[in-house]
Amino acid sequence: MKDGIEIRSIFLYEEMVQAEDLQRIVWSGSETDIVPAHLSLAISHNGGVMLGAFDQGKLVGYLLGFLGTDSESPDRMAMTRLKHWSHQVGVHPAYQNRGIGFELKRAQREVVLKQGIRLVTWTYDPLLSRNAHLNIRRLGAVCDTYLQRAYGEMRDALNTGVESDRFQVDWWVTSPRVSSRFEMGQKPLTMAHYLEAGAEKVNPTIPGDEGHLYPGEAFNTPKGVIAVVEIPPDFHELKRFDLGVAKRWREHSREVFTSLFDAGYLVTDFLFLKGEAPPRSYYVLTQGEGKLG
């Protein structure tokens, strides 16, 4: 990887201890939420994946995942339902916005492909634009599963104060959709492309004088196959500005996404329009059968 960052698997206990310390920096404030070194060691030596991003021997990013089973068809044998659960990805704040998260996911894909796994799943907060850009736009994951209060009351500094709703995404690592994200053979679609195709904006938002966006009181029911949903461009900053507004966004987006998923829509893209003032963030949802796997 560029910038002298090395991405490789982690098997040594001493490096697992570095991962503990990195977790304390990325998700500060809750020691009980740290994955201990001995558990990481057990996972990495028994079919799981532990990857590290190293800068001259210093761990600056890491990824942890393990084998699981897809719950959609519980009557099938476990061997036919194997998937990979991607539990954590963390990058030191001083090294963020340098593509390390993307490179860790690239390396994860290579490992699970060698294991013969087609599906990787994980959760993330749907109101975090940076995570949405990586997971949906760059990696090609899709989503039609909204988990309300997925982790109960979280105690770390990043998540405290707002209910822990999550998207659970599906990353079909052998699909042409995902392969194209790494080959960079096709230019990504823009908002203009989607609007020309008949995309409907579902949730009108209200810009505030201070530069933050407020959710509207209601949202529209789309009539076509493409819907666009807006979220705040920087949810963490919004929480610092006004926790009450952040909670309103959580309730609003919960209602919007659960309604669209129930109607058969699937999150297929994400747009971050940084050229606007303030920047705007939109999910693109497409109606149809299947999960593009």
N, C-alpha and C positions, 0 to 999 in steps of 0.2 A: 504494500500500500504506500501511497505517497506520504510525504512529510516524515518519513522514517518510522512510521507506526507499523508494528508487526502484529498480524493476526494469526493466532495459533491456538490449538487445543491446550487445556490446562489439566494436568494430572497430578501435580505435586502439591502436597499439603501446604507448603510455605506460600504457594501462590493462591491457594484457597483462603488463607489468612489475609492476604492482600485484598481479596474480593470482599471479605467481611468489612475491612476498613473503607473500601470504596462505597459499599452500601451505606455506611454511616454518613458519608458525605452526600450521596445522591438522595437518599431517603432519610434525612436526619430527624431526630426527635423521638424515635421509638426503637429501643434496643431489642424488644421482643419480636420485631418484624425482620430482624436480620437472619438470613439463611446461614447457619453455622458452617464452619469449614469442614467438620466431620461429615455433615450431611451432603455438602457439595462433593466431597471426595467419594462418598458412596454412590451418588448419582453418576458421576463421570466415569466410574469404573464398572458400571453395570447397565450399559446401554443408553445412558443419558449423554447430554452434550454440555460441556463447559468450555467456552471459548473466551480468550482474553485478547485485548488490544494493549500492546506494550510499547512504551516509549523508553528505549534504552534500559529495559528491565523493569520499569515502573508500570504497574497495571493502571491503565487510564480508562478502560472500558471492559465490560464483560457481559456474557450471555449465558444463561442457564436454562436448560430444558430437559425433558425426560419423556419416555414412552408412556402413552396412555391409550385408551380405546374410545372410539367414536360412539356416542350414546344414542345416535339416531335409530340404530337397528339393534336393540339389545338382545334380540333373539338369535343373532348370528354369533358364531364362535369368535372369541377374542382375537385370534390370529387374523381373521378377515376384517377386523375393525381397528387394527393398529393405526395409531397416529402419533405425532410428536407434539407434546405440549411445551410451548415456549414460555417459561415461567417469568424470567426477568431479563431485561436488557438495561444496563446502566452505563452512562458515560460521565466521567469527571466534568464538572462545570467548566473548567478551564479548557477542555478539549471538545466541547460541544460545537455543533455547526461546522464540523470538518469531515463529515461523511463516515465517521467511525461506526455509528449505529448501522448504517447501510452495509458496510463491509462485514460487520459481525453477522448480519442476517445472510449475506451472500455465503459466508463460510458455513453457517448453519445449514443452508440449503444443500451445499455440497455434501455435508456429512449425512444428512437424512436421505439424500438420493442414494448414497452408497449402502445405506441400511435397507433400501427398498421401500421407503415410506413415501407416500404421495401427499398426505395431508398434514399440515402444521397449523395448530390453532393457538390463539392467545387472546388476552383481553387488554383493552386500554380505555381510557376516559374519552368518550366521543367528543367532548368539548375542547380537547387539546389539539390545536391546529398543527403544531409541529409533529405530533405523533400521527395524526391523520395523514399528513403529507407523506411521511415515511411509509406507513403501513399500507395505505390505499393507493396513493399516487405512484410512489416509487417502487414498492415491492409487488403491487398487483393483488393484494389480499382483497377479499370481498366480505360483506357482512349482511346477515338478515336476522341476527340474534341480539336482542337488547336485554341485559341483565340488570334488574333493579336492585340497588343496594347489594351488589355482588359480594363485597367484602365486609359488610357490616359497617361499624364506625371505625374508620381508620385513624391511626394516631400519629403517623409521620407528618412532617411539616408540609409536604407537598399536597397532602390529601385532607388534612383536618379541616373541619368546618362545613364541608359539603358532602352530601350523600354519595356513596361509592358506586354509582351507576356505571356500567361498562358496556362497550361493544365486545362481543366475542367474534373474532374474525376467522375466516377460513383461508388458508394460504395453500393453494393446490400447486405444489412446487414443480410438477411435471407438465403443467398446462401451457399452451402457447401464450396465454395472457401473461403468465409470470415470466416465461423465458424471454419474451420480448422486452421486459423491463431491464434485463441484464444485457441483452444484446444491443439495446438502444437503436433498433432498426427503424422505428416508426416514431414520428414526432407526436407528442402528447396532444390531446384535444384541448381546445380553449373554451371559455364561456361562450364566445361567438358561435363556435361549432354547435354547442348544445342548444343554444337559443334558436339557431337556424333549423335544428332538428325538431323543434317544438317543445323544448324543455319548459316546464312551468315552475316558477318560484312559489314555494309552498308557504313560507312564513315571512311576511313583511316585518322588517325590523325598524327601530326608531333610533336614529343617531342622536347622541347627546352633545351638548355644547362642549363638554370636556374631552370629546373624542372617543367615548365608549359607546357601544351599541346596546340597546335595550330590546328585549323580546316583545313582540306584539301581543295583544290580548287574545288573538285567535290565529288560526292558520287555515289555509285553503286545502280542499280535497282535490288533488290533481285528477284530470280527466284523461291525460295521455299516458304514454309509456315511460316518459322521462320526467323526473321531478328534481328540483334543486332546493336544498335546505341550507340556510345560513346559520353559522355559529360565530361566537366572538373570535376575533383574530388572536387574542392573547388572554386566555381564561385566567391564568395565574395572576396577571397584572390586574384584571378585573376584580378578582377576589381581594387583592390588596386595596383596591380603590373602594369597593362597596360589596361586602359579603352578602348583603341582602339581594342585590342585583344578581350576583353569581348564583344564589339559590333559586331565584326566579328563572334563570336560564336553565338550570338543571330540571326544574319541573316542566318548563315549556318544551325543552328538547325531548324529554322522556315521553311526553304526550305525542309529539310530532313523529318520532321514530317508531314508537310502538304501533301507532296508527298506520304508518306506511308499511311496516313489516307485515302487519296483519292483512294488509291489502295486497300483498305479494310483491312488494318492491324490495330491491336488493341494492346495497351500497356498492357502486362500481368505480367511482372516481372521486377525487378531491381537488378543489381549485383554491389556490391562495393568490389573491390579486393584490400583490404588494405595490403595484403602481397607483392604486387609489389612495385617497387620504380621507379617513384612515384606511389601512389595508382591509380587505374583505375576504372571508373564508366561506366556502360552500362545499357541501357534499352533493354528489350527483348520484341519484338512485334510478334504477331501471327496473321496470316491471317485467316479470317472466318466470318461467319454471327453471328449476335447477340452480346450482351455485357456481357455474362456470368452472367445474372441476374436470 
